[in-house]
Amino acid sequence: MLPVDELKAIKVRVTECLHLASAHFGKTFPEIPVKFDLTGKVGGYYCYHRSRATGKITQYFRFNRVLVRENLNEYLDQICPHEVAHYIARTEWGMGIKPHGTEWKSVMVDVFKLAPDRCHSMDTSNAAKQHFIYTCGCREHPLTKTKHNKILRGYGYRCRACSKPLVFSKEETPVDASVNVIPKLFVSTADAPLSEAHIRQIAGMIIEHQVLALVADPLMTDDAKLQKLGKALKVSPMAVARHPNPSTLPGGVTHAIIFGDRQIERQQRVAAAFEQRGAIVRKVRAGRA
């Protein structure tokens, strides 16, 4: 399993920028979540949302993990400060300011000592393209985000073959050559129940990978939790399974995550067997990535 040092570096850089702003303004700017769920050609976003029903404010940063991996230096030098500057400007001067107005520019120049460039200059040719799958009466239709948004605003499309209206089915990001693909992942917690903490830990370990198939240890009997893990890893439900035979190991496994909190000797044997087969094995304990 490859480390996620690039993503950790982004989080560290965001924290550094917040500290610089806190020192400059003489006040603390709280840390907000950092997500790596952007696709396409967009490098980053500062997101702000206020619930009309409750008034609750939600804020977070979004970055493009494909572009991070291919343009780490530009992210650390320019894009992280750029997005943090939006957060600082909106916090300091309110939501009525222009996104790239005087206030944002002053943070870039006075706090981060950077040119206030509005757009990045990264090569985005490898960024994954997002599609929205619609169905009619005869086949699937992959629509662009633009057309999907038009449908959400009330516009209608019909199939030219069967004339039936297109109905939303699912959101899909095709496998991209620049994304690290795990063809078949084996997960084992031995006889310990698969917990929410396990699911978060596993998802965190392979955040920049795309898992095509997931197979669990036969001792893990909670199929509902296994499907929840598959959903967290964005694996098709049809590609999530529990190996049926506790006396054998599943074939075709390319990566394995083995938790060693229970049945330690047994887990060590399982890990060693997969390593002998050439699989990439990560041996961990619960709560320790």
Buried (B, 14 or more C-beta within 10 A) or exposed (E): BEEBEBBEBBBEBBBBBBEBBBEBBEEEBEEBEBEBEBBBBBBBBBBBEEEEEEEEEEBBBBBBBBBBBBBBEBBBBBBBBBBBBBBBBBBBBEEEBEEBEEBBBBBBEEBBEBEBEEEBEBEBEEBBBBBBBBBBEEEBBEBEBEBBEBBEEEEEBEBEEEEEBBEEEEEEBEEBEEBEEBEBBBBBBBEBEBEEEBBBBBBEBBEBBBBBBBBBBBBBEBEEBBBBBBBBBEBEEEEBBBBEEEEEBBEEBBBBBBBBBBBEEBBEEBBEBBEEBEBBBBBBEBEEE
